[in-house]
Every structure is written in structure tokens, then in C-alpha cells.
């Protein structure tokens, strides 16, 4: 009798174990079924983003050949030199003010004296590194303000250079219309102000995050890509406004092709590593490259 009970319980235990395994297998299958489309969607989005970033980077090399071939230097050199001089002077004073802001915060809050107590510890290192990150974020913030002022002031030149690039590609001339140019400049100014507000909101959030040890270390990278996106946004919008896209549709279009904007801005900022020479050519090359890149994603 005892043997029969043991056999019964053993069989029942195996049956229950089998049901549990079936249930686990079913749950795993269900999870895989739900996650697969999500993973596939994320993969396609990342692939499309990286593909467009590569297109935007390649467009700068094409822009260089395009400018050489069609002798567009007169629209690049003089505005570029003005930009380079203003940029160099602005970043000098910006760096001084960023350092002053950090010093003021550490002294007025008493944080500096408190950090010195942990100077030889990991905690002191984390706070010192956080100060460096904060300085970088502030510099990017200042750079973004300078960038938008330059975009507003230089919008007639940028709009014309983008139009000239497209007219050469299409083999047709766009008739000059001062009223339309004024309207386009006003539209560009409004979009620049709109982007300034949104980017400021993001950068203020990143400034707060940069104060958090370890987690704040990635904020300069996030801030850089945000900067790249919004600068490339402005470069691409010159083509959108020429094709009579309303601002709302232009925003949606560029958001759909954010890889082009990020890639365009990324090379623009990279060119600033080449002192003065890179500063001179960066803005105009960005306009021409943005115009050329659109023909790769929309060849028609």
C-alpha cells in the first residue's frame, strides 16, 4: 500500500512538474512573441538612424567637391571669417563666465569647503569630475545660444547658399523675390527661437543631471547629440522652407529624418576642432551638405 502511494505521488509530482515546464515554456514563448516586434522595431529605427548619420557625414565630402567645382567660395570665405572671429571671441568670454559660475556656486553654497574634506577620497573625485562635466555642459549651452544668434543673423546668406546649391543640382534658377526672402528669414527666426526654448529646457535638465555622480557623466554626450540635432535641424529647414513646407510639417519631416540632422551637426562641431580654418568653413559646408543629403533620402 505504501509503495502504491509513493508511486502515485511520484507520478503526480512528475505530472505537476511537466505542467509547470509547459507553463514556463508558454510564458517564454509569449514573451518572445511580444518582444520580437519591439526588438525588430528598435533595430530598424537604430539602423535607419545610423544610415542617415553616415549619409550626412558623406555629404560633407561631397559638399567640398561641389564647392570646388562650382566656385562658391565668395559665399563662404567672408561670412566664414566673420563667424570665426565672433566665435573665437565669444567662446573665450564664455569659458571665463562658465568658470566664474561654477566658482560662485561652490563658494556661495559652501560646497567647496565640504568637498575639500573628501579631497583624497572617491567622493571628492566624483564631485570634482562633476564640476568638469558641469563646465562642459555650460560651454555647450553658451555655444547653443551663440549658434542661434548666428543662425538668425546669417539666415539670408544660408538660405541663398542652400538655394544656389539646389539650383545647380536641378539645373534651374529660382527667381529672386525679396518679399519671399524676408518671409523665409522671419520663419527661420521663429523656428530658431522655438528650437532655442526646447534645447534650453533639455540642457537645464542635463545641468541638473550632471550634478549626480556617475550618472551625470553621460550628460555631455547627450548634450552634444542634442546640439548636433538642433543645428542640423536648422540647416535642413532651409530646403524645407524653399519647398513651401509649413513649419509644422518641416518639424515632422526633420524629426522623421533626425539622423540627417544629427550627422550634419556632428561634423559641424567636429570641424571646430580645426582651429580658425574649421571655424571659417563649418557653417557654409553644413548648409551645402544638408542640401545634398536630402537628395539621397529623397532623390525625386
C-alpha positions in Angstrom: 0.0 0.0 0.0 2.8 2.4 0.9 4.6 1.6 -2.4 1.4 2.4 -4.3 1.1 5.7 -2.6 4.7 6.6 -3.3 4.3 5.7 -6.9 1.1 7.8 -7.1 2.8 10.8 -5.5 5.8 10.4 -7.7 3.6 10.2 -10.9 1.6 13.2 -9.6 4.8 15.2 -8.9 6.1 14.4 -12.4 2.7 15.4 -13.9 2.8 18.7 -12.0 6.4 19.3 -13.0 5.5 18.7 -16.6 2.7 21.2 -16.4 5.0 23.8 -14.8 7.5 23.3 -17.5 4.8 23.7 -20.1 3.6 26.8 -18.4 7.2 28.2 -18.3 7.7 27.4 -21.9 4.4 29.0 -22.8 5.3 32.2 -20.9 8.7 32.3 -22.6 7.1 31.9 -26.0 4.6 34.6 -25.2 7.3 37.0 -24.0 9.3 36.2 -27.1 6.3 36.8 -29.3 5.7 40.2 -27.7 9.3 41.3 -27.5 10.3 40.2 -31.1 8.3 43.0 -32.8 9.6 45.6 -30.3 13.2 44.5 -30.7 12.7 44.4 -34.5 11.2 47.9 -34.4 14.1 49.2 -32.2 16.7 47.6 -34.5 15.1 49.1 -37.7 15.0 52.6 -36.0 18.6 52.4 -35.0 19.7 51.1 -38.4 17.8 53.9 -40.2 19.3 56.5 -37.8 22.9 55.2 -38.3 22.3 55.0 -42.1 21.2 58.7 -42.2 24.1 59.8 -40.0 26.5 58.2 -42.4 24.8 59.9 -45.4 25.1 63.2 -43.6 28.8 62.7 -42.9 29.5 61.6 -46.6 27.6 64.7 -47.8 30.3 67.0 -46.3 32.9 65.4 -48.5 30.6 65.8 -51.5 29.9 69.4 -50.4 33.7 70.1 -50.5 33.9 68.8 -54.1 30.7 70.6 -55.0 32.0 74.0 -53.7 35.3 73.5 -55.6 33.6 72.6 -58.8 31.1 75.4 -58.8 33.3 78.1 -57.3 31.1 79.1 -54.4 33.9 80.5 -52.3 32.7 84.1 -52.3 29.6 82.9 -50.3 31.8 81.1 -47.8 35.0 83.0 -47.1 33.8 86.4 -45.9 30.8 85.1 -43.8 33.1 82.4 -42.5 35.8 84.8 -41.4 33.2 86.9 -39.6 31.8 83.8 -37.9 35.2 82.6 -36.9 36.2 85.9 -35.3 32.9 86.2 -33.4 33.1 82.5 -32.3 36.6 82.8 -31.0 35.9 85.9 -29.0 32.6 84.6 -27.7 34.0 81.2 -26.6 36.8 83.0 -24.7 34.4 85.1 -22.7 32.0 82.1 -22.3 34.8 80.0 -20.8 35.6 82.7 -18.3 31.9 83.1 -17.3 31.4 79.4 -17.0 34.3 79.1 -14.6 33.0 82.1 -12.7 29.6 80.5 -12.4 31.0 77.2 -11.0 33.2 79.1 -8.6 30.3 81.2 -7.4 28.1 78.1 -6.8 30.8 76.2 -4.9 31.7 79.3 -2.7 28.1 80.6 -2.0 26.8 77.2 -1.1 29.8 76.2 0.9 30.1 73.1 -1.3 33.8 73.8 -2.0 34.8 73.6 1.7 32.8 70.5 2.1 34.4 68.8 -0.9 37.9 69.6 0.4 37.2 67.4 3.4 36.9 64.5 0.9 39.7 65.6 -1.4 41.6 62.3 -1.2 38.6 60.1 -1.3 36.4 58.7 -4.1 33.7 61.1 -3.1 36.0 64.0 -3.7 36.9 62.7 -7.1 33.3 62.2 -8.1 32.4 65.8 -7.1 35.5 67.2 -8.9 34.6 65.3 -12.0 31.0 66.5 -11.7 32.4 70.1 -11.7 34.2 69.4 -15.0 31.0 67.9 -16.5 29.1 71.0 -15.4 31.6 73.2 -17.1 31.3 71.3 -20.3 27.5 71.5 -20.2 27.7 75.2 -19.6 30.0 75.7 -22.6 27.7 73.7 -24.8 24.8 75.9 -23.5 26.7 79.1 -24.4 27.6 77.6 -27.7 24.0 76.9 -28.5 23.0 80.5 -27.7 25.8 81.8 -29.9 24.7 79.4 -32.6 21.1 80.5 -32.7 22.2 84.2 -32.8 24.4 83.4 -35.8 21.6 81.4 -37.5 19.2 84.3 -37.1 21.7 86.9 -38.3 23.1 84.8 -41.1 19.8 83.3 -42.3 19.7 85.3 -45.6 23.2 84.1 -46.6 22.4 80.5 -45.6 19.1 80.5 -47.3 20.7 81.8 -50.5 23.5 79.3 -50.4 21.1 76.4 -49.9 19.0 77.8 -52.8 22.1 78.2 -55.0 23.1 74.6 -54.3 19.7 73.2 -55.3 19.6 75.4 -58.4 22.9 73.9 -59.6 21.7 70.3 -58.9 18.3 70.9 -60.5 19.8 72.9 -63.4 17.3 75.7 -63.0 17.3 79.2 -61.4 15.0 80.1 -58.6 13.7 83.6 -59.2 14.8 86.1 -56.6 12.0 87.5 -54.5 12.8 90.0 -51.7 9.4 89.6 -50.1 9.7 85.9 -50.1 13.3 86.1 -48.7 12.1 88.3 -45.9 9.2 85.9 -45.2 11.7 82.9 -45.2 14.1 84.8 -42.8 11.2 85.5 -40.4 10.2 81.9 -40.5 13.7 80.8 -39.9 14.0 83.2 -36.9 10.8 81.8 -35.4 12.0 78.2 -35.7 15.4 79.2 -34.3 13.7 80.8 -31.3 11.4 77.7 -30.9 14.5 75.4 -31.0 16.3 77.7 -28.5 13.5 77.2 -26.0 13.3 73.5 -26.4 17.0 73.0 -26.3 17.3 75.2 -23.2 14.7 73.0 -21.4 16.7 69.9 -22.3 20.1 71.5 -21.3 18.7 72.7 -18.0 17.6 69.1 -17.2 21.1 67.9 -18.2 22.7 70.6 -16.0 20.8 69.2 -13.0 21.6 65.6 -14.0 25.3 66.5 -14.4 25.5 67.1 -10.6 24.6 63.5 -9.9 27.9 61.4 -9.5 28.4 58.7 -12.1 25.0 59.1 -13.8 25.9 62.7 -14.7 29.0 61.6 -16.6 27.0 60.8 -19.7 25.3 64.2 -19.9 28.0 65.8 -22.1 27.4 63.1 -24.7 23.6 63.6 -24.6 24.1 67.4 -24.7 26.4 67.1 -27.7 23.9 65.0 -29.7 21.1 67.4 -28.7 23.2 70.3 -30.0 24.0 68.4 -33.2 20.3 67.6 -33.8 19.1 71.2 -33.4 21.9 72.7 -35.6 21.3 70.1 -38.3 17.6 70.8 -38.0 18.2 74.5 -39.0 20.4 73.5 -41.9 17.8 71.1 -43.3 14.9 73.5 -42.8 16.3 75.9 -45.4 15.5 73.3 -48.0 12.1 72.6 -46.4 11.1 76.3 -46.4 12.1 76.7 -50.0 9.8 73.9 -51.0 6.9 75.7 -49.1 6.6 73.2 -46.3 4.8 74.8 -43.3 6.8 74.9 -40.1 4.8 72.1 -38.5 5.4 69.8 -41.5 9.0 70.8 -41.6 9.4 69.8 -37.9 7.7 66.5 -38.5 9.8 65.8 -41.6 13.1 66.5 -39.9 12.0 64.5 -36.8 11.5 61.6 -39.2 15.0 62.1 -40.6 16.7 63.0 -37.4 19.8 61.0 -38.4 20.5 63.6 -41.2 20.2 66.4 -38.7 22.5 64.7 -36.1 25.1 63.7 -38.7 25.1 67.2 -40.1 25.6 68.8 -36.7 28.1 66.2 -35.7 30.5 67.1 -38.5 29.9 70.8 -38.0 31.0 70.5 -34.4 33.9 68.3 -35.3 35.2 70.9 -37.8 35.6 73.3 -34.8 38.4 71.2 -33.6 40.4 72.6 -36.6 41.2 76.0 -35.1 40.0 79.0 -37.2 40.2 77.2 -40.5 37.5 74.8 -39.5 35.5 77.7 -37.9 35.6 79.5 -41.3 34.3 76.7 -43.4 32.0 74.9 -40.9 28.7 77.0 -41.3 28.7 77.1 -45.1 29.7 73.5 -45.6 26.9 72.5 -43.2 24.3 74.3 -45.4 25.6 72.7 -48.7 26.0 69.3 -47.1 22.4 69.4 -45.7 21.0 70.3 -49.1 22.9 67.5 -50.8 22.0 64.9 -48.1 18.3 65.4 -48.8 18.7 64.2 -52.4 20.0 60.9 -51.1 16.9 60.2 -49.0 14.5 61.9 -51.4 16.2 61.6 -54.8 13.0 62.7 -56.6 
